[in-house]
Amino acid sequence: MDIKQLKYFVVSSEMNSFSAAAKVLYTTQSNVSKAIMALENELGSALFVREARGIVLTQYGKKVYQYASKVLDDMEVLENISKYSRQSRLHISTNPSSWFAARFCEFYNLHYDQDHHFHIRNSSTTEILRRIHDGNDEIGFVYVFEHDHEHFRYLLKKNHLVFTKLANVQGMLHIGQKNDDQQNEEMLHDLRYIQMYQDEFTGHEWLLANGEKIDCDAKNIAVITNSDYIMEKMLSDSPLANISGHYSSTGQNDGMKGDYPLSGHQVVYGVVCRDQEQLSPLALEFIQYIQSCFEKDT
């Protein structure tokens, strides 16, 4: 039994056809059929029922499919883990953050002449923890809200992860450029919002400086996107607002008009990695750079 046989078997199962699987696998139907037959001989049982309109998994085949799929997933994880031994490659996941994007760009430009390769993915906190645990990413940057601390610590322990706090951060309300210039703080609770998918800042009771509550939940979120470009375009060309994190104590945000510091929830920002696993030199250097940016901001 080899990995190729398992891959041919899994793809055939999902396509319900040897000929369709052959096209996906860039091989011939004959090769797929031979691989499946060899696998059935090794396992001592039929995996498919051959019918005129295609193939159907047997009950035994369904059980084998579950395990074979997991084996292939684990092989992908092992391949990703092996990449971390290479100093020039870094896989990062992060909650959506324009501040983080700007700092990463600065870091990359500082190291442009070095042969570094990066993979960066925006994800929810739950997805980030899963990706770090599974070995898809080496480090992840997340927001943690005060009332989520216990559950967050539980997930860290369950997944054998550790969290390092980098800073306490403040929620910021960013007003779209097309909003009324005369809008005052008393009117801000009627805003409609554009937020990132599975956004960590939605569903919380934020407060303005004057004590007014800001509602940012399902009923007044007009647009949900995972695109930074759409987010920036809508804030530039529409009256929609956005609530997200900001790390600077000055409350300024790259020239965007109408920014309001928010309170009501303590928010901690930090980095997640696997417990008792040595980070690559590139990961350590990047974390240190992010930490230094916090120190300059404060």
Salt bridges, closest charged atoms under 4 A:
GLU40 OE2 - ARG50 NH1 3.04
ASP74 OD2 - LYS70 NZ 3.01
GLU106 OE2 - ARG103 NH2 2.89
ASP115 OD1 - HIS117 NE2 2.92
GLU127 OE2 - ARG130 NH2 2.64
ASP134 OD2 - ARG130 NH1 2.96
ASP134 OD1 - HIS133 ND1 3.04
ASP137 OD2 - ARG131 NE 2.49
ASP148 OD1 - HIS147 NE2 3.35
GLU150 OE2 - ARG153 NH2 2.24
ASP181 OD1 - LYS257 NZ 2.44
ASP190 OD1 - HIS189 NE2 3.60
GLU205 OE1 - LYS213 NZ 3.59
GLU212 OE1 - HIS189 ND1 3.09
ASP215 OD1 - LYS213 NZ 3.46
ASP217 OD1 - LYS219 NZ 3.28
ASP237 OD2 - LYS233 NZ 3.00
ASP259 OD1 - HIS174 ND1 3.35
GLU277 OE2 - ARG274 NH2 2.81
GLU285 OE2 - HIS111 NE2 2.60
